[in-house]
Amino acid sequence: MADSPHPAHQRRRDFWQLHVPLVLVLTLCAVITVIEVRRATEGVWRAWFYMFEWPMIGLFAIWIWYRYRHEGSVTRGFTDRWRDRVRQYEAEADAAEAAAAEQGSRQGDPELAAWQDYVDDLQRRQPPGEPPTRA
């Protein structure tokens, strides 16, 4: 988590925005799990599903809390990895493009090759950045 200029403010904010909601959600999940266990033992077949669902919701809440505590956001880790992957793909695409240009991209299109030859000849006779010569 990023260092805050006011650690006391950060702790207070974490208490109200992270710890209190976690305790409330886990309490709710525990109470509802107990209720569903009782219903399941009474013969309500759908309660078996809910008996396992609410602890899973509690585990999900703990995971969310952990991610916020360590990364400051649930999505920050995902977006950082995504950005790294995009940078990697862009670098690979640039390298492939440079390799294709080196190999001679003129081979595919004869008109493009003629145009590039003309531009190369023109730049050789009159380099860019210099005033044009009069013939």
C-alpha positions in Angstrom: 0.0 0.0 0.0 1.3 3.5 -0.8 2.7 5.5 2.1 0.4 8.2 3.2 1.6 11.5 4.5 -0.8 11.1 7.4 -0.5 7.5 8.8 -3.0 8.2 11.6 -5.6 9.4 9.0 -4.8 6.3 6.9 -5.3 4.0 9.8 -8.6 5.6 10.7 -9.8 5.5 7.1 -8.7 1.8 6.8 -10.6 1.0 10.0 -13.9 2.5 8.7 -13.6 1.6 5.1 -11.9 -1.9 5.3 -12.0 -3.4 8.8 -15.6 -2.5 9.9 -17.2 -3.7 6.6 -15.2 -6.9 6.7 -16.4 -7.7 10.3 -20.0 -6.9 9.3 -19.9 -9.1 6.2 -18.2 -12.0 8.0 -20.7 -11.7 10.9 -23.6 -11.7 8.4 -22.1 -14.7 6.5 -21.6 -16.6 9.8 -25.1 -16.0 11.0 -26.7 -16.9 7.7 -24.5 -20.0 7.5 -25.8 -21.2 10.9 -29.4 -20.5 9.8 -28.9 -22.5 6.6 -27.2 -25.4 8.4 -30.3 -25.6 10.7 -32.6 -25.4 7.6 -30.6 -28.1 5.9 -30.8 -30.4 8.9 -34.6 -29.9 9.0 -34.8 -31.2 5.5 -34.9 -28.2 3.2 -32.8 -29.5 0.3 -32.0 -26.0 -1.1 -30.4 -25.0 2.1 -27.5 -27.3 1.4 -26.4 -25.0 -1.4 -26.8 -21.9 0.7 -24.9 -23.6 3.6 -21.8 -23.7 1.3 -22.5 -20.4 -0.5 -22.3 -18.1 2.5 -18.9 -19.2 3.6 -17.7 -18.8 0.1 -19.0 -15.2 0.1 -17.1 -14.7 3.4 -13.9 -16.0 1.8 -14.4 -13.7 -1.1 -14.9 -10.7 1.3 -11.6 -11.7 2.9 -9.8 -11.8 -0.4 -11.2 -8.4 -1.4 -10.1 -7.0 2.0 -6.6 -8.5 1.5 -6.3 -7.0 -1.9 -7.2 -3.5 -0.7 -4.8 -3.7 2.2 -1.9 -4.8 0.1 -2.5 -3.1 -3.3 -4.9 -0.3 -2.5 -7.3 -1.6 -5.0 -8.9 -4.8 -6.2 -8.1 -4.0 -9.8 -4.7 -2.4 -9.4 -2.7 -5.7 -9.6 -4.7 -6.7 -12.6 -4.3 -3.4 -14.4 -0.6 -3.4 -13.7 -0.1 -6.8 -15.1 -2.3 -5.9 -18.1 -0.3 -2.8 -18.8 3.0 -4.7 -18.6 1.6 -7.3 -21.0 0.5 -4.5 -23.4 3.9 -2.9 -23.3 5.5 -6.3 -24.0 3.2 -6.9 -27.0 3.9 -3.4 -28.3 7.7 -4.0 -28.0 7.3 -7.3 -29.8 5.2 -5.7 -32.6 7.8 -2.9 -33.0 10.6 -5.4 -33.2 8.7 -7.5 -35.8 7.9 -4.4 -37.8 11.6 -3.3 -37.8 12.6 -6.8 -38.8 10.1 -6.7 -41.7 11.4 -3.3 -42.8 15.0 -4.6 -42.7 14.1 -7.7 -44.7 12.8 -5.6 -47.5 9.2 -4.7 -47.4 9.5 -3.6 -51.0 9.3 -7.2 -52.3 5.5 -7.4 -52.0 4.3 -4.4 -54.0 6.2 -3.3 -57.1 4.6 0.1 -57.2 5.6 0.7 -53.6 9.1 -0.4 -54.4 9.3 2.0 -57.4 8.0 4.9 -55.2 10.5 4.1 -52.4 13.3 3.9 -55.0 12.3 7.3 -56.3 12.2 8.8 -52.8 15.6 7.3 -52.0 17.1 8.7 -55.3 15.5 12.1 -54.6 16.9 12.2 -51.0 20.3 11.1 -52.3 20.4 13.9 -54.9 18.8 16.5 -52.6 19.2 15.5 -49.0 16.3 16.7 -46.7 16.9 19.8 -44.7 19.0 21.5 -47.4 17.8 24.2 -49.8 16.9 22.8 -53.2 19.6 23.1 -55.9 18.8 24.9 -59.1 19.5 23.2 -62.2 
